[in-house]
Amino acid sequence: MADYRYQDWNALKTKNLYPGNDYDIASSERGSLGFEISKKRTFYNSKVELSYFQSGVYYSNSYLQINGQQIKDMGVTAGFGVNSLKTPLAYSMTFQYGIKGTTKNNLIRENYFNVTFLINYGSIWYTKGKKFE
């Protein structure tokens, strides 16, 4: 899977609005690329996803430009999840590592790492439904 987004911020130039400040607004863009591998099983005449693995990369130029440098953000993501057939619970865990900013022109670069753990209770998915006569 691939995704690309472009936003034109040129109509909102700020140099004339706030003279003396060292920031401006520029057009922004973001591109990302990823994939998913999943294990499925037929259950009550429908396919159910038992587990999955997802991974991807992203790169973006922010709309904010400070000291002549546009703020960039890039990183990698990975995640996996498991759905239970006996209970309506689903578990997933994601990891993200990224670098945002730069040290050029007296700016700050940030290295970040995020871990997310999610427990989802989806009681609607495993009901037999009601029969109306």
C-alpha positions in Angstrom: 0.0 0.0 0.0 1.2 3.5 -0.8 -0.1 6.9 0.1 0.9 10.5 -0.9 -0.6 13.8 0.4 0.2 17.3 -0.8 -1.1 20.5 0.8 -0.6 23.9 -0.8 0.0 26.5 1.9 1.5 29.2 -0.4 -1.6 31.4 -0.1 -1.0 31.9 3.6 2.5 33.4 3.5 3.3 35.0 6.9 6.4 37.1 6.2 4.3 40.2 5.5 2.0 39.5 8.4 4.6 39.1 11.1 7.8 41.0 10.0 11.0 40.2 11.9 10.1 36.6 12.7 12.3 33.7 11.3 9.4 31.4 10.3 7.3 31.0 7.2 4.7 28.6 5.8 5.5 26.4 2.9 3.7 23.7 0.9 3.7 20.3 2.7 3.9 16.8 1.5 3.9 13.3 3.0 4.6 9.9 1.5 4.2 6.5 3.1 4.6 2.9 2.0 3.6 -0.2 3.9 2.4 -3.8 3.8 0.4 -6.3 5.8 0.6 -10.1 6.1 -2.4 -11.7 7.8 -3.5 -15.2 8.7 -7.2 -15.9 8.0 -9.6 -18.7 8.8 -13.1 -19.6 7.6 -15.5 -19.4 10.6 -19.3 -19.6 10.2 -19.2 -19.1 6.4 -17.1 -15.9 6.7 -13.3 -15.2 6.8 -11.9 -14.1 10.2 -8.5 -12.6 10.6 -6.7 -14.5 13.3 -3.4 -12.5 13.3 -1.6 -9.9 11.3 1.8 -8.2 10.9 2.1 -4.7 9.5 5.2 -2.6 8.6 5.8 0.7 6.9 8.0 3.8 6.3 7.0 7.4 6.0 8.6 10.8 5.0 7.1 14.2 5.3 7.9 17.9 4.9 6.0 20.0 7.3 4.2 23.2 6.4 6.4 25.0 8.9 9.7 26.6 7.8 12.0 28.0 10.5 15.2 29.9 9.8 14.9 28.9 6.1 14.6 25.1 6.9 11.5 23.1 6.3 10.8 20.7 9.2 11.1 17.1 8.0 9.8 14.0 9.7 10.8 10.4 8.7 10.4 7.0 10.3 9.5 3.3 10.4 6.6 1.5 11.9 5.8 -2.1 12.8 2.9 -3.8 14.5 1.2 -7.1 15.1 -2.1 -8.2 16.4 -4.1 -11.2 17.4 -7.9 -11.7 17.4 -9.4 -14.4 19.7 -12.1 -16.8 18.4 -13.2 -17.8 21.9 -13.7 -14.3 23.3 -14.5 -10.9 21.6 -11.0 -9.6 22.6 -8.3 -8.5 20.2 -4.8 -7.5 21.1 -2.3 -5.4 19.1 1.1 -3.8 19.6 2.8 -1.2 17.5 6.3 0.2 17.4 7.4 3.5 15.8 10.8 5.1 15.4 11.3 8.5 13.8 13.5 11.5 13.4 11.9 15.0 13.2 13.7 18.3 12.5 17.3 19.2 11.8 20.4 20.6 13.5 21.0 23.0 10.6 20.6 26.8 11.2 20.5 26.5 15.0 17.4 24.2 15.1 16.6 21.0 17.1 16.4 17.4 15.9 14.3 15.0 17.8 14.7 11.2 17.8 11.6 9.5 19.1 10.3 6.0 19.8 6.7 5.1 20.5 5.2 1.8 21.7 1.4 1.3 21.8 -0.5 -1.6 23.3 -4.2 -2.0 22.6 -6.9 -4.3 23.9 -10.1 -4.1 21.9 -13.4 -5.6 23.1 -15.5 -6.1 20.0 -18.7 -7.9 21.2 -20.6 -7.1 18.0 -18.3 -9.1 15.7 -19.0 -12.5 17.2 -22.7 -12.5 17.9 -25.1 -14.8 15.9 -27.5 -12.0 15.4 -31.3 -12.0 15.9 -33.7 -13.8 13.7 -37.0 -12.1 12.9 -40.0 -14.0 11.6 
